[in-house]
């Protein structure tokens, strides 16, 4: 073999050892943070763009591009920006970029679901290059979270004729601690380089190499061959397919997935308008059995619309334990017995094997209390259009991913029971509406938490959903990467401080 070839192979090996090796499940559509609506695009753009604020490891809101902020009144925030943050082309990040981000998101130049983040803003102005005043129409409980959105550069995009098809979307100029050295190509893996001018200091790992891996089974094989530094694991893989060497090479990090699965009733259907029927379902279902069978115990019972660790979570609001006798009694009081059995249909999507298994387990559990269950499953897109959005279901098995600061309005306010809205159950409760509206117009996070606690109690009592389980997110992290500090926000909060151990 020629010396030059040997040298290239050696360089490649050394590069792989010094790079953080990750995977992507698909090709990113657009890396502009305002247009990064799919999971892969959102994940990758998060490496490239920062907002004014962010969560720290304990889920507290702290400054990012913003050095500090203050509420001059309940409706107005004044941000002071850092003077040492730069775009990847060397231009300084200023308040004008924040204004441009807002104006673009709320304009007709682009189509983005993130425009709702800015709907509550009444006015925005730059007092100077590093001072931004934002005034909201009313006090708003997510006023700060609005500015976790990655900023986009005014000096690059203000004259772009078509932001939806702009070259920027595949070759963005960001402001975070990693940059994209070349345009994304569907035929190539993605490499990021440390932004050496990032302040207060650049990241300690110089390169991040993303490999396209669409199949979870292939990702698992890559982990077992030690060619990935981080990868997700299924519960069965964790419990049954890892040897001692794997555990020596990888740290297992298990966190809440911050998503929950539920049974949702169509409350416009007469079968489910009697609250005793819905309560009977809650007592008939053994949530612990679902977690044990589906996830081998790697999950938690879901106790309501706000998950543990999120703003307003109340540990005193609990889903009931299984009580088959109580379930039968409630059904009898609602007029259902052996001579007049309740017959229902549960709809779900067929391309989610775990959800299909869950539907079958729930079918058996409900049959144990005298409910006859038919299952209806279809492919995801057809399920969304023909079942969910069309409200063409009796009961559906679905899931939601929720943020650390949840917004209960889109799912639980009665006005969201409309075409395009997310109140699929058709839930209506005047007291819940009043509390949701009050929370939305409250800037005091402690007061919002108190309102959310009261809301959770009302929603769980009404049973528009049967809240089922919160699966764990399980990851294998190479022990050559340190320091790994799992917290409520996950384990990637301190990527800038990661290093590769010698």
Helices and strands as residue ranges (DSSP letters): H 3-18, E 19-24, H 39-45, E 53-55, E 61-63, E 66-73, E 76-81, H 95-105, G 113-118, E 121-128, E 131-136, G 145-148, H 154-157, G 167-169, E 178-180, E 190-194, E 207-212, H 216-224, E 230-233, H 235-240, H 244-249, E 250-256, E 259-265, G 270-272, H 275-284, H 287-295, E 299-301, H 324-333, E 342-349, H 353-367, E 371-378, H 380-383, I 384-388, E 395-401, H 409-412, G 414-416, H 430-440, H 445-462, E 465-478, E 481-482, G 495-497, E 499-500
